[in-house]
Amino acid sequence: MTVSLAVRLAEQDPDVLRKLIDDAGPIAFAFVIVLGVVLFLLFRSMNKQMKRIDPNLPSERDGEAPGRGPGGPGPDESGNG
């Protein structure tokens, strides 16, 4: 829809399209800068969270359902399966 509007404006008067693009420049630049800052803060926060994870935690083994550690109730022992 926006593309078709821009094409129609360009067909009518090329100066209108050029002005539309020039006016969007500072806003688009500010948006990209804000997006970059947000991504930087997100990655920094994720790195902090990853450093807090205990490396001695047991990892999930193949074939085990998530949340069931060794000695936990299996499908036959719990009475549900």
C-alpha positions in Angstrom: 0.0 0.0 0.0 2.8 2.4 0.9 4.7 1.5 -2.2 1.8 2.1 -4.4 1.3 5.5 -2.8 4.9 6.4 -3.4 4.6 5.2 -7.1 1.5 7.3 -7.6 3.2 10.3 -6.1 6.3 9.8 -8.3 4.2 9.6 -11.4 2.4 12.8 -10.6 5.3 14.9 -9.4 8.9 13.6 -8.8 9.7 16.5 -6.5 6.9 15.3 -4.0 8.5 11.9 -3.7 12.0 13.4 -3.3 10.7 15.7 -0.5 8.9 12.8 1.2 12.1 10.7 1.2 14.2 13.7 2.5 11.7 14.4 5.3 11.9 10.8 6.4 15.7 10.8 6.7 16.1 12.2 10.2 13.3 10.2 11.6 14.6 7.0 10.0 18.1 7.8 11.2 16.8 8.3 14.8 14.9 5.0 14.6 18.0 3.1 13.5 20.1 4.7 16.3 17.4 3.9 18.9 17.2 0.3 17.6 20.9 -0.1 17.8 21.0 1.2 21.4 18.1 -1.2 22.4 20.0 -4.2 20.8 23.2 -3.2 22.6 21.3 -3.1 26.0 19.6 -6.4 25.2 22.8 -8.2 24.4 24.5 -6.8 27.5 21.6 -8.0 29.6 21.6 -11.4 28.0 25.4 -11.7 28.7 24.8 -10.9 32.3 22.1 -13.5 32.6 24.3 -16.1 30.9 27.1 -15.5 33.3 24.7 -16.1 36.2 24.0 -19.7 35.1 25.7 -22.3 37.2 28.0 -24.3 35.0 27.7 -27.3 37.4 24.0 -27.7 36.5 23.2 -31.1 35.1 22.3 -31.1 31.4 19.4 -32.9 29.9 20.1 -36.3 28.5 18.8 -37.6 25.2 15.5 -39.3 25.7 14.5 -37.6 28.9 11.6 -35.3 29.1 12.4 -31.8 30.3 12.0 -31.4 34.0 12.6 -35.1 34.9 16.0 -35.6 36.4 17.5 -38.9 37.5 15.3 -40.6 40.1 12.2 -38.7 39.1 8.9 -40.4 38.5 8.7 -42.0 35.0 5.5 -42.6 33.0 5.1 -46.1 34.6 5.8 -45.0 38.2 3.6 -41.9 38.4 0.4 -43.8 37.4 -0.4 -41.3 34.6 1.0 -43.2 31.7 
